[in-house]
Amino acid sequence: MSATPEESIHNPRYREVRKVTLIGSVVDLLLGVAKILVGWVAHSEALVADGIHSLSDLATDFVVLYAAKHSHREADEDHPYGHGRIETLATVGLGVALVLVAIGIAWDALARIDEPDLLFAPGALALFIAFVSIVSKEVIYQYTMRVARRLRSNMLMANAWHSRSDAISSIVVFIGVGGAMMGYHYLDAVAAVAVAVMIAKIGLDLVLSSTRELIDTALEPELVESIRDAITSVHGVRALHMLRTRRSGGQALIDLHLQVDPRISVSEGHQIGDTVRRKLLERFEEVTDVTVHIDPEDDEKESPCDHLPLRDEVTARLREQWRKLVDIDSGDITLHYLRGKLQVDVTLPLAVLEQYDEPAHLVQDIEQAAKSVPEVESVQVCFRP
């Protein structure tokens, strides 16, 4: 049964993500409102734009909180790959909204540059608020990044950089407001355009990264290489092919084909696959689902045994060939499908040899009779007590 959002809030990791994000949200809300109000009162278009930038951080914080709350929900019947794409769609919407806001800010600021009479003259209060924003957002960045590194959370790291982008935009505003106070009134409008460009870039980055996720783009090459190294280091893995990776929200999903010794038992091959799956889930925190397919040989380009019949047909034909020699139960026959041919192992009780003066002749007759089946490449006969 999948975990509900209410159950996920008791997860220690989620509680820590929620704590750092809520602290950042409070700062973003207070700064955003303060910048917009002071910018309006002090006649600083750049500060108003920066306030909108801060509120965009607040919107991102809500996305992070939502994603964190739902990230521990397991797949269900209706959503077999989980619920991560909800976060992806929300991020696309947020990115589009930021781009539209940036266009509006830049459009108004450029219009004022063309009309000198419309340019504002910011006051000292606007300069002070811009300075407070620089300091507070850098503190939030350092705090969030420290937690993100400890939790190895890419989502928190991205949100931390979003906070630092707000600090950088506040530096631009500080320079613009200071220049306007010195008589270069157009600098405030120029700063507003610069901040708008930053907002637009953030929005475009969100849209592009989320769109890549929606079309199942592979994980970063460095991460894929680390995953490949972890897989091939497991004892029993002969080769790896058809390694496919993708993201769903904050989760990474992996499909892979493992090549193992073709003559080991099914259970041993399954154990090797389970070991690989467990190792990936333990080593890579963002990996939440691994599908392992066990292969006896490389079938990436084509499966050489597609044309071969299944066990029921093969054993029936073999037993018919052996009928005049010895009665061999189908349970004593092991088939190996390799290189487009069948390799047959036959295990007989020792009591069978009592009926024959020359056991070697029996083995030879069994082998020759089996090879009359066109698909059979080789036969190996052994005896058990």
matplotlib code that plots the C-alpha trace (Angstrom):
import matplotlib.pyplot as plt

x = [0.0, 1.3, 2.2, -0.2, 1.0, -0.1, 2.2, 5.1, 5.3, 6.6, 9.7, 12.8, 14.2, 10.9, 10.7, 14.2, 13.5, 10.2, 12.0, 14.7, 12.2, 9.7, 12.4, 13.3, 9.6, 9.2, 12.2, 11.1, 7.6, 8.8, 11.5, 9.1, 6.4, 9.0, 10.7, 7.5, 6.1, 9.3, 10.0, 6.6, 6.9, 10.6, 9.9, 12.3, 11.2, 14.2, 13.3, 9.7, 11.1, 13.4, 10.4, 8.6, 11.8, 11.6, 8.0, 9.0, 11.4, 8.4, 6.5, 9.4, 9.4, 5.8, 6.8, 9.6, 7.3, 4.7, 7.3, 8.8, 5.4, 4.6, 8.0, 7.6, 4.3, 4.8, 3.5, -0.1, -2.4, -3.2, 0.3, 2.7, 5.7, 4.8, 3.6, 6.8, 5.4, 3.0, 6.0, 7.3, 4.1, 3.9, 7.5, 6.7, 3.8, 5.9, 8.6, 6.1, 4.7, 8.1, 8.9, 5.7, 6.3, 9.9, 8.5, 6.1, 8.8, 11.3, 8.6, 7.6, 11.3, 12.3, 9.3, 10.5, 14.0, 12.6, 10.6, 13.1, 10.2, 8.8, 12.0, 11.9, 14.3, 14.6, 15.2, 17.7, 15.1, 15.2, 19.0, 18.7, 16.1, 18.3, 21.2, 19.1, 18.0, 21.6, 22.6, 19.5, 19.3, 23.0, 22.5, 19.5, 21.6, 24.4, 21.9, 19.9, 23.0, 24.5, 21.4, 21.1, 24.7, 24.0, 20.8, 22.3, 19.2, 19.5, 16.1, 17.2, 20.5, 18.5, 16.3, 19.4, 20.8, 17.4, 17.9, 21.4, 20.1, 17.8, 20.8, 22.6, 19.6, 19.5, 23.2, 22.1, 19.3, 21.6, 23.9, 20.9, 19.3, 22.7, 23.3, 19.8, 20.4, 23.6, 21.6, 21.8, 18.1, 18.1, 20.2, 17.2, 15.3, 18.4, 18.6, 15.0, 15.6, 18.7, 16.6, 13.9, 16.5, 17.5, 13.9, 13.3, 16.4, 15.2, 11.8, 13.4, 15.7, 12.7, 10.7, 13.6, 14.7, 11.2, 10.4, 13.5, 12.2, 8.7, 10.3, 12.3, 15.7, 18.5, 20.3, 23.5, 26.4, 28.5, 25.8, 25.1, 28.8, 28.8, 25.7, 27.4, 30.5, 28.4, 26.5, 29.6, 31.4, 28.9, 30.3, 28.6, 27.8, 29.6, 28.4, 25.8, 23.7, 20.5, 21.0, 18.2, 17.7, 15.1, 13.7, 10.2, 10.0, 12.9, 13.2, 15.5, 14.3, 16.6, 16.0, 18.9, 19.9, 22.5, 24.5, 25.4, 26.9, 24.3, 24.8, 24.0, 20.6, 17.7, 17.7, 21.4, 20.8, 17.9, 20.1, 22.7, 20.0, 18.6, 22.0, 22.5, 19.1, 19.7, 23.2, 21.8, 19.0, 21.4, 24.2, 22.2, 19.6, 17.7, 17.2, 13.8, 13.1, 15.3, 14.1, 16.6, 16.4, 18.8, 20.3, 22.5, 24.0, 24.0, 20.6, 20.9, 20.8, 18.8, 17.8, 19.5, 17.1, 13.8, 13.1, 13.7, 10.7, 9.8, 10.5, 7.3, 7.9, 11.6, 11.3, 8.5, 10.7, 13.7, 11.8, 10.5, 14.0, 15.1, 12.0, 13.7, 16.9, 15.8, 12.8, 13.9, 11.5, 11.2, 12.2, 15.7, 16.2, 17.8, 17.8, 20.2, 19.2, 22.5, 23.8, 20.7, 21.0, 20.0, 22.5, 20.9, 21.9, 20.4, 20.7, 19.9, 19.9, 22.8, 20.3, 19.8, 23.4, 22.5, 20.5, 23.5, 26.8, 28.5, 27.4, 29.6, 27.5, 24.3, 25.7, 26.8, 23.4, 21.6, 23.7, 23.4, 19.6, 19.2, 21.2, 18.7, 16.6, 17.9, 17.9, 20.2, 23.8, 25.3, 24.2, 25.8, 24.8, 25.6, 24.4, 23.1, 22.9]
y = [0.0, 3.4, 6.0, 8.9, 12.6, 12.6, 9.7, 11.2, 14.2, 11.9, 11.1, 12.8, 13.8, 15.5, 17.3, 18.8, 19.8, 21.4, 23.3, 24.9, 25.7, 27.3, 29.5, 30.6, 31.1, 33.5, 35.5, 35.6, 36.8, 39.5, 40.7, 40.6, 42.6, 45.1, 45.6, 46.1, 48.6, 50.5, 50.5, 52.0, 54.6, 55.4, 55.4, 52.6, 50.5, 48.2, 47.5, 46.7, 44.3, 42.7, 42.3, 40.4, 38.3, 37.5, 36.5, 34.2, 32.5, 32.1, 30.4, 28.0, 27.3, 26.1, 23.9, 22.4, 21.9, 20.2, 18.0, 17.0, 16.2, 13.9, 12.5, 9.6, 8.4, 5.0, 4.0, 2.8, 1.1, 4.4, 5.8, 2.8, 5.1, 7.3, 10.9, 12.8, 14.4, 16.5, 18.4, 18.6, 20.1, 22.6, 23.7, 24.3, 26.5, 28.4, 28.9, 30.3, 32.7, 34.0, 34.6, 36.6, 38.7, 39.4, 40.6, 43.0, 44.4, 44.9, 46.4, 49.1, 49.9, 50.3, 52.6, 54.8, 55.0, 56.3, 58.9, 60.7, 62.6, 59.3, 58.1, 57.8, 59.2, 56.5, 57.5, 56.2, 53.8, 51.9, 51.6, 50.3, 47.6, 46.4, 46.0, 44.1, 41.8, 41.1, 40.1, 38.0, 36.1, 35.2, 33.9, 31.8, 30.5, 29.3, 27.7, 25.9, 24.7, 23.3, 21.2, 20.2, 18.9, 16.9, 15.4, 15.1, 16.8, 18.3, 19.9, 21.8, 22.8, 24.2, 26.2, 27.5, 28.8, 30.4, 32.3, 33.4, 34.7, 36.9, 38.2, 38.9, 40.8, 42.8, 43.8, 45.0, 47.0, 48.4, 49.7, 51.1, 52.8, 54.3, 55.6, 57.1, 58.9, 60.4, 61.9, 59.0, 58.4, 56.0, 53.5, 52.5, 51.6, 49.8, 47.8, 46.9, 45.5, 43.6, 42.0, 41.2, 39.3, 37.3, 36.4, 35.4, 33.2, 31.4, 30.9, 29.5, 27.2, 25.8, 25.3, 23.7, 21.4, 20.3, 19.8, 17.6, 15.5, 15.2, 13.7, 11.2, 12.7, 10.6, 11.6, 13.6, 11.8, 11.9, 10.3, 7.7, 6.7, 6.4, 4.2, 2.0, 1.6, 0.6, -2.1, -3.6, -3.8, -6.4, -10.0, -12.1, -9.3, -10.2, -7.2, -4.4, -3.2, -1.2, 1.0, 3.6, 6.4, 9.2, 11.5, 11.8, 14.9, 14.6, 10.8, 8.9, 5.7, 3.1, 0.2, -2.1, -5.5, -7.6, -10.3, -13.2, -16.7, -18.5, -21.8, -20.6, -21.2, -18.9, -18.2, -17.2, -14.9, -13.4, -12.9, -11.1, -8.8, -8.1, -7.3, -4.7, -3.2, -3.0, -1.4, 1.3, 2.2, 2.4, 4.3, 6.9, 8.7, 10.1, 6.6, 5.2, 2.5, 0.0, -2.6, -5.4, -7.8, -10.8, -12.0, -15.0, -13.1, -9.7, -9.1, -5.3, -5.2, -8.4, -11.6, -14.5, -17.1, -15.5, -18.2, -21.1, -23.1, -23.2, -26.0, -28.0, -28.4, -29.1, -31.7, -33.5, -33.7, -34.9, -37.6, -38.8, -39.2, -41.0, -43.2, -46.3, -45.7, -44.8, -43.2, -39.7, -37.5, -33.9, -32.9, -34.4, -32.1, -28.6, -26.3, -23.4, -20.9, -19.4, -18.0, -18.9, -22.6, -25.1, -26.6, -29.6, -31.1, -34.5, -35.9, -39.6, -41.9, -44.4, -47.2, -46.7, -48.0, -51.4, -52.0, -51.4, -53.2, -50.2, -46.9, -44.9, -46.2, -45.1, -41.6, -41.4, -42.6, -40.0, -37.3, -38.3, -38.7, -35.3, -33.7, -34.8, -32.0, -29.1, -26.5, -28.6, -27.6, -29.8, -32.4, -33.1, -36.3, -36.9, -39.3, -39.0, -41.5]
z = [0.0, -0.9, 1.7, 2.0, 2.1, 5.8, 6.5, 4.7, 7.0, 9.8, 7.7, 9.3, 5.9, 4.9, 8.3, 7.8, 4.2, 5.4, 8.2, 6.0, 3.2, 5.6, 7.1, 3.5, 2.7, 5.6, 4.6, 0.9, 1.9, 4.2, 1.8, -1.2, 0.5, 1.9, -1.4, -3.3, -0.7, -0.2, -4.0, -4.6, -1.8, -2.6, -6.4, -7.3, -10.2, -9.8, -6.1, -7.1, -9.7, -7.1, -4.8, -7.4, -7.8, -4.1, -4.3, -7.2, -4.7, -2.4, -5.2, -5.7, -2.0, -2.2, -5.1, -3.0, 0.0, -2.2, -3.9, -0.5, 0.9, -2.0, -2.8, -0.3, -1.8, -3.5, -6.9, -7.0, -9.5, -11.3, -11.1, -11.5, -11.8, -8.9, -8.6, -9.5, -12.7, -10.7, -9.5, -13.0, -14.4, -11.5, -12.2, -15.9, -14.9, -12.5, -15.1, -17.7, -15.1, -14.3, -17.9, -18.4, -15.3, -16.5, -19.9, -18.2, -15.9, -18.8, -21.1, -18.5, -17.6, -21.2, -21.8, -19.0, -20.4, -23.6, -21.6, -19.2, -17.6, -16.3, -14.6, -10.9, -8.2, -5.5, -1.8, 0.8, 2.2, -1.1, -0.8, 2.7, 1.8, -1.1, 1.3, 3.8, 1.0, -0.1, 3.4, 4.3, 1.0, 1.2, 4.8, 3.5, 0.7, 3.0, 5.4, 2.7, 0.9, 4.1, 4.7, 1.0, 1.0, 4.2, 2.8, -0.7, -2.0, -5.5, -5.1, -2.1, -3.8, -6.7, -4.3, -2.5, -5.9, -6.5, -3.2, -4.3, -7.6, -5.5, -3.6, -6.9, -8.3, -5.1, -5.7, -9.1, -7.6, -4.9, -7.7, -9.7, -6.8, -5.7, -9.2, -9.4, -6.1, -7.5, -10.4, -12.9, -12.8, -15.8, -13.8, -11.7, -14.9, -16.3, -13.1, -13.4, -16.9, -15.6, -12.8, -15.4, -17.5, -14.4, -13.7, -17.3, -17.2, -14.0, -15.7, -18.9, -17.0, -15.0, -18.2, -20.2, -17.4, -16.7, -20.4, -20.7, -17.8, -19.5, -22.6, -20.4, -21.0, -19.4, -16.2, -16.3, -18.0, -14.9, -12.8, -15.4, -15.5, -11.7, -11.9, -14.6, -12.4, -9.4, -11.5, -13.1, -9.7, -8.5, -8.6, -11.1, -13.6, -16.8, -18.8, -18.9, -21.8, -22.5, -19.4, -19.5, -17.0, -16.6, -14.0, -12.5, -10.3, -7.8, -8.4, -10.8, -12.5, -14.0, -16.4, -17.3, -18.8, -17.0, -18.7, -16.4, -16.8, -18.9, -17.0, -13.5, -12.0, -12.4, -8.7, -8.8, -11.7, -9.8, -6.7, -8.7, -10.1, -6.7, -5.4, -8.2, -7.5, -3.8, -4.3, -6.6, -4.2, -1.3, -3.0, -5.1, -2.9, -5.9, -7.4, -6.3, -8.8, -10.6, -13.1, -13.8, -16.7, -16.6, -19.9, -20.7, -23.7, -25.3, -27.0, -27.3, -31.1, -31.6, -29.8, -31.6, -30.1, -31.1, -33.7, -31.3, -29.9, -26.2, -23.8, -24.3, -28.0, -27.7, -25.0, -26.9, -30.0, -28.0, -26.1, -29.4, -30.7, -27.5, -27.2, -28.5, -26.4, -22.9, -21.2, -20.3, -18.2, -19.3, -15.8, -16.5, -19.4, -19.1, -22.1, -22.7, -25.4, -26.6, -29.9, -31.7, -30.9, -28.1, -25.7, -23.9, -20.6, -19.7, -16.1, -15.8, -12.7, -12.5, -12.5, -16.2, -16.9, -15.5, -18.7, -21.0, -21.4, -22.8, -21.1, -23.5, -26.4, -24.6, -24.1, -27.8, -29.0, -26.9, -28.2, -31.9, -31.6, -30.0, -32.8, -35.3, -34.0, -36.1, -33.3, -31.1, -31.1, -28.4, -25.8, -22.4, -20.5, -16.8, -14.2, -10.6, -7.8]

ax = plt.figure().add_subplot(projection="3d")
ax.plot(x, y, z, "-o")
ax.set_aspect("equal")
plt.show()
